[in-house]
Amino acid sequence: MAMISRRFLLAAAAGLPMAGGARAGTVTDLDGQAVTLGNAERLLSLGGDVTEILVELGFGEKIVAVDTTSLYPPALVDPLPKVGYLRSLGAEAILTLRPSAIIAGGDAGPPNVLRQLRAAGVPVVHTESSRSPEDLLHKVRLIGQALDAGAAAQALDDRLSKALAAAEAEVKAQPRHPRCLFVLSNQGGRLMAAGRDTAADALIGLAGGVNAFGAAEGYKILTPEAAASIAPEVVVVMEHTVAGPGGAEALLAQPALAVTPAGRDKRLAVLEGGYHLQFTPRLPEAILDFSRRIRA
């Protein structure tokens, strides 16, 4: 990644709009930084979950740019400038857009870019990654506090809490708890699967399923022997994983999957990553949708 000149950083900071903006509060973010936004008129949103929260809080019109994981609502985000992929951002591309403040999801980075943005005088609120409904609600409250939008955040918190409770009750009423295997990628027959402490693992649990690969931590290569021993009933993938030649049929025919109950019964649940795995304010609907897919 190219180094950024101090001259560019200072020039970008000098050009930030600092007057006439919406009021904002002070929060302590994921990095332990006490952040006061001061002006929320030109927000840059990093992370699909953050973008959706900002929209729900009434700040959609203040967003001047997003990252490439921000896909919803399309009518808002499609026309906006994109600053790149969430995990591999560049400070110069961001600073040219003159944001007054940046709200970033937990995976935003690399860390040196966030430091460069702060050094340029741009307030950055770095929020945690959401792996549970509680994480989502905490993020809503934190962003609401940062934007001095406590009433809107409380209203969203209340609405989400009720919807999440209703989703939990519906899931608990299901008699079956399918053993699920989330396959992140298929590279020439090498399957990368999700263990515990992943968004996929959390979603499976919320939908009343069992992560068949839960003994592993994070994402690991799945061997045919391991696949046979964990016996998944449903294989779960994102759309791009089955977009290549042969599609779903080719994936289920892989040696690691063909011998499993899911492979034999051709049981596959296909997810939309931004909807199901980002833990956005649409999480209650995403949980119920996924619950139905793994039981179809």
N, C-alpha and C positions, 0 to 999 in steps of 0.2 A: 504494500500500500504506500502511495507516494506521501512524502512528508509535506506538511503545509507550512508555508512561511508565516512568521509572526506578523509581518506586514498585512497579509491577507486576513488573519484572524482579527487584528485590531480594526482593520477597515470594515470588516463585516459587523463587528460589534458596534462600531460607531454609527452604522447605518440602521440600527434597530429602532423601530418606532417605540417611543417611551412615554407618550402622552396620549390622553384621551381614551385609554383602553379600559376594559372591564377590570374591576377590582379582583384581587386574588389574595389567598392566604398563605400561611407558612406551614410546611409539613416537613417531617423527617422521612427521607425516602429509603429505598433498598440499600443504598450505598452509605447510609448513615449521614447523609448530607441534609442540613437544614436549608430548605429551599423556599424562597419567597418569589412567586411568579411576578407580582407587581402589575404586569400588563398581559392580558390574555386575548388580545385582539388578533394576533397572528399565530395560531397554534400549529405546531408540527406534530403529527401523531405517528408513533412508531409501535406497530403491533395491531393486528386486527381486533383484538379484544379491547384495547385502549380506544381505538377509533369508534367502535360501537358504543362504548360507555360515554364518550364525549357527545355522540349524537343523542343518546338517550337523556343526557343531562342538559340538552339544549344548546350545545356549543358547535353543532355541525357547521354552521355558517362561518365560524371562526377558524376552521381548519384550512390551512393554505397548502399543505402537502402531506403525503402519507408514504409508508413503505409498501413493498409489493405484497405483503401478507394481509394488507387491509383491502378486503374485497366487498364489504357490505357496509351500508347499503350502496348498491352499484350506481344509482342515480347521483349520489354524492361523490363517491370515491373515483369512479371511472374518469371524470374529466380532470382530476387533480394531478399535479406533478408527482412523480414517484422518485424517491431518493435511494432506491435500491433495496436489496434483501435485508431483513431485520438484523441478521447476525454479522453482516459484512458491510457496514455503512461507511461512508466517507464524510469527514467533517466539511470539506470544501463544498461538496454538492449541496449539503444542507444549509450552510451559511449563505450561499448565494441567494437563497429564498427569503432571507431576512426574517426568520421566525422571531416572535417576541418571547416565546416559551416553547419548550418541548416536553411532551408527556411520552414516556418510553415504557414499553413492556419489559418484562424481566429478561427476555432473551436478546434485547437490543445490545448491539456492540459492534466491534470489539471495545473493551473498556477504555483503551487509549483515545478512541474517538469521542466517547462521552466526556472524557477529561478535556479534550481539545475544545469541545463545544462550551463547556463551563468556563474554560480559560478565555474564550472569546466574549464572555459576558452574557451568554444565553442561559437563562435558568433551565435546568433539566430536572424533571421529577422522574426518577427511575423506579418503576413499580415492580412488585414481585410477580413471578410467573404463577398462574392459577392452576392448581391441581385438585381443587375441591370447591364446592359451593361457598364454603366459608372464605376461601381465598378471593373468590369473585366479589363477594359482598364487601370484604375489606378493601379491595381495590376501588370499588365504587365509592366508598366513604372517603378514602384517601384522595382520589381525584376530585371529588366534590369539595373537600376541605381546601385543596390546593387552589381551586377555582372560585372559592368563596360561594359555593353553590350548595350549601348544606341542606337547604330545604328540598331541592331537586334530588339530591343524593339520598336523603331519607325516604322520599317518595318512591324512588327506584328500588331502594333496599327493601321497603315494605312489599312492593309488588313482586319482586323476585323471591322474597322469602316465602310468600304465600304460594307462588307457582312452583317453587322447588319442593315445598311440603306436599303439594298435591301430586307432583311427579313421583316423589318418594313413596307415597301411599299406593299409587297405581302399580309401581314396580313391585312393592312388597306383596301385592295381591297375586302376582304371577306364580304359578306352581313350579315352573321349571327354571333352573339356573344353568344355562348352557355353558360348556367349557369353550372359551374363545381363545383364538390365537391371532394376535395382530401382527401382520407381516408388513414391515415398513418398506422393504425393497426386495427386488429379485434381480441380482446381478449374475447372469449366467448360471442360474441354479443355486447360487449362494443366497440364502434367505436371511434377511435381518429381521429379527422379531423383537417385540416389546415385552420386557419384564416389568418388575415393579418400579415404582418411582418414575413413571412416565404418564403423560396425558392419556395415552390409550388405556393403560392399566386403570387409571382413575375412572375413565368413562365406562369401562367394562363393569367395574364394581357398582357405579351409580345406576347402571341399567339392570342390575341383578344378575349379571353373569359372573363367571369365574375365569380369571386369567390363567389359562393352562400353562403359560410360561412364567408364572409368577415367582418361581424359585430363583429365577435370574434377576439381576439388577440392571436397569437401563436397557439399552439395545444391544443384543448379542446375535452372533451367527447361530442359526438353528441347524443342527446336523440331522440327517435322517434318523439316526438312533434316538436322538432326543425327541424328535417329533413323534416317533412311534410310541415312546414311553409316556408322553404327556397326553396323547389321544384327544386332540381338540375336536369338538363337535361342529364348530363354525370357524371358518377362516375370515378374518376381518382385514380389509385393505382400504387404502385411499384410491381415488379414481385413477390417478396416474400409474399406479402399480399394475393395473390390468388394461392400460391403454395401448400397450405394445402388441406385436404380432401374437396371435393366438388368444389374447385376452384372458378371461377368467378360466377357460378350459385348459389353456397351456399352464397357467399357474398351478391349478389343482392337480395337474398331471406330473408336477415335479416330484422326484423320488421322495423328498422329505414330507410331502403332503399326501401323495397318492395312497399311502398305506394307512392314513388316519381315518377316523369316522367322517370327518369333514370332507376329505378327498373322495372317499367312496360314495358319500351321499350327495356330493356336489353342492355343499352348503357354503355359500359365500355371502358376506355382507360388505357392501361397498359404501365407504364414507366420503363425505365432502369435508376436507380438512378444516377449512375455515369455519364451518358450521358446527361440526361435531367435536373438534379437538382444541379449539382456542378458548373455550370456557368464557363465552361472551354473554351479554344479557339474554341471548336466545338459548341459554343452557337448559332451562326446563323443557323446552320443546325438543331440543337435541337429545336429551336423555330418553324421552318417550319415543322419539323416532328410532333411536338406536335399539331400544328395548324391543320394539316391534320387529326390527330387521333381524336381530339374532334369534328371534323365536319364529320367524316366518317359515 
